[in-house]
Amino acid sequence: MSLTNGENSGVAAALDTDVDEGRARERDRRFVWHPWSPVEASGQDALVLVSGRGDRVRDAAGREYLDAMACALNSSCGYAHPALVAAAERQMSLLPHYDLSVGTHLPVGRVAERLGALLPEGLGRTLFLNSGSEATEAAVRIAHDYWTNKGEPRSRIVTFAAGYHGTTYIAQHLSGLPTNAVYGAEPFPVTRVRPSLPARELRTPEALPALVQEFEHAVLDGTPPAAVFVEPLLNVGGGVVLPAGFLRALRELCDRCGTLLIVDEVFCGFGRTGRMFGFEHDGVTPDLVTMSKGLSGGYVPFAALSTTEEVYASFAADPLLGGLRYGHTTGGHAVACAVALAVLDVIEERKLVQASATLGEQLLAGLRPLLDHREVLDVRGLGLVATVECAGPEVAAELVAGARARGVLLRRQGAAVMAIPPLVIGESGVAELVSVTGQALAAL
Ligand SMILES: Cc1ncc(COP(=O)(O)O)c(C=O)c1O
C-alpha cells in the first residue's frame, strides 16, 4: 500500500504522549551533544519534532511544517509511509540482522540485485554501509587498495574544494570547505579544484571548458591519481549545479589517464535531481558509486557502494585476506535492506523520479522571479533541489527564519537557501513552498 497525493498533508496525532516542549528542550540542552552545532547555542528556538506524515512534520507544540529540508536531505518517500513501516516491522520480527562476514541474509542479496539492475551495466558488485561518510571512507580505501592490488600503488585523490563527502577523518580530508579542515597529519594527498567561476555561473555551457581544464590540470600535474571523486551537484558546497557534459568530460579524462571515477550519489541518488542517479544526466558509468540518503528515505541508517567486477576481483591479490579488510557490525543490516527494497518499490510505483523532474521544473519556475529581489544573487536547481543564493549568510538566515515562521522548513548552507522537499510533495505542496518563500523574502 502506498500513500496517495491526497494523504500527503495533515500530520498524524503524535503517539508519543511526552510532548511538553519546554521539558524536551531542557532535557536536550542538558544531555544531548548536537553535531555541527556551536556549544553555546541556546537551543531556545530549536525544533522539537514529534511526528510526521507525507511531506509534513509536526512539533511538540502541535505546529505543522512543510519539510523542505527532507529530514536530513534524505526523505524520498515522505514520513510514516505504511509500506516502509511494515517492511521494517516484518524484517525485525523475522531476523534483524546477521554478520555478513560470516553468512548472508535474504534482503541483502535482493537489494544488491536490485541496485545492480538500476545502475548502468557493469556496476553489479555492492558493499553495504551505514552512512554516506562510511561509503566515502570505503570508496577511498577501495581506490587506494585497488592500485596496490594491481602492483601500482597510488593514493592521490582529485576532487572539488567545495565538495562534501562526509564527516569521517578521510571524508572530511577530501573537502576544502572551511568547516571541514582536519587537524594533524595528512592521511594522503588530495588535489582540491577551486573553479575560477562563481557558483552562479558554473551551470552555463560557457563554464564547461574552463572547469574541465581545471580538472585536467589537477589530474595531470602530479603523481597519477588513484581516483577523481565528485558529486554530480555540489550539495553542502551551496547547491551548485554543474554544467551539462561535465561528468562526461571527466569520464573521458579518467579513461585517458587510467584513473578511477568515483561519483558520490549520496545526496543526488534515487531521484533527487529528476533522474534515478545524477550521473544519468550525462549518460556516464562511473567506476564506483556511493549511495545513501534517499535509499532508505530517512527511516534507517543505510549506505551502499557499487563497483565493477574488475575492482572487486583485484582484491583477491590482498596479501593478508585475499579480500576487502573493511566492514562494520551493522553494515548491510537486514532491516535497512528490507526498508530500502520497500523504498525502491515506492519510488517505482509512484514514479517519484519523473515526479521530481516535473515538480522540480514547477519549483524552479516559481522561484525564479525572486531574482528581482535586491538580496537575491541567483536562483538555480535541478529536479527537487532548488537554491536561492542570497547576498550573504545573514540574509539567508533571515529568509529561513521567515519561512519557518510561516510553516515551511528550508535549509541554509552559508548564503544559499535550499528547498529540498520529500519527493512525494505534490503540485499543491510545491505551490505552497514557492508562495511562502516569496512571502518570507518580501518581508525581509
Ligand atoms: C554528497 C554527500 N556525500 C556524503 C555525505 C555524508 O553522508 P552522511 O551524513 O550520511 O555521513 C553527504 C551528507 O550530507 C552528502 O551530501
Ligand as a Chemical Component Dictionary entry (heavy atoms), coordinates in Angstrom:
data_LIG
# 
_chem_comp.id                   LIG 
_chem_comp.type                 NON-POLYMER 
_chem_comp.pdbx_formal_charge   0 
_chem_comp.three_letter_code    LIG 
# 
loop_
_chem_comp_atom.comp_id 
_chem_comp_atom.atom_id 
_chem_comp_atom.alt_atom_id 
_chem_comp_atom.type_symbol 
_chem_comp_atom.charge 
_chem_comp_atom.model_Cartn_x 
_chem_comp_atom.model_Cartn_y 
_chem_comp_atom.model_Cartn_z 
_chem_comp_atom.pdbx_ordinal 
LIG C1 C1 C 0 27.117 14.348 -1.230 1  
LIG C2 C2 C 0 27.266 13.819 0.161  2  
LIG N1 N1 N 0 28.158 12.850 0.406  3  
LIG C3 C3 C 0 28.319 12.331 1.624  4  
LIG C4 C4 C 0 27.579 12.778 2.693  5  
LIG C5 C5 C 0 27.795 12.199 4.052  6  
LIG O1 O1 O 0 26.733 11.376 4.396  7  
LIG P1 P1 P 0 26.425 11.058 5.932  8  
LIG O2 O2 O 0 25.998 12.335 6.559  9  
LIG O3 O3 O 0 25.342 10.024 5.866  10 
LIG O4 O4 O 0 27.656 10.524 6.535  11 
LIG C6 C6 C 0 26.636 13.788 2.489  12 
LIG C7 C7 C 0 25.818 14.306 3.597  13 
LIG O5 O5 O 0 25.193 15.320 3.519  14 
LIG C8 C8 C 0 26.472 14.327 1.185  15 
LIG O6 O6 O 0 25.581 15.289 0.912  16 
# 
loop_
_chem_comp_bond.comp_id 
_chem_comp_bond.atom_id_1 
_chem_comp_bond.atom_id_2 
_chem_comp_bond.value_order 
_chem_comp_bond.pdbx_ordinal 
LIG C1 C2 SING 1  
LIG C2 N1 SING 2  
LIG C2 C8 DOUB 3  
LIG N1 C3 DOUB 4  
LIG C3 C4 SING 5  
LIG C4 C5 SING 6  
LIG C4 C6 DOUB 7  
LIG C5 O1 SING 8  
LIG O1 P1 SING 9  
LIG P1 O2 DOUB 10 
LIG P1 O3 SING 11 
LIG P1 O4 SING 12 
LIG C6 C7 SING 13 
LIG C6 C8 SING 14 
LIG C7 O5 DOUB 15 
LIG C8 O6 SING 16 
# 
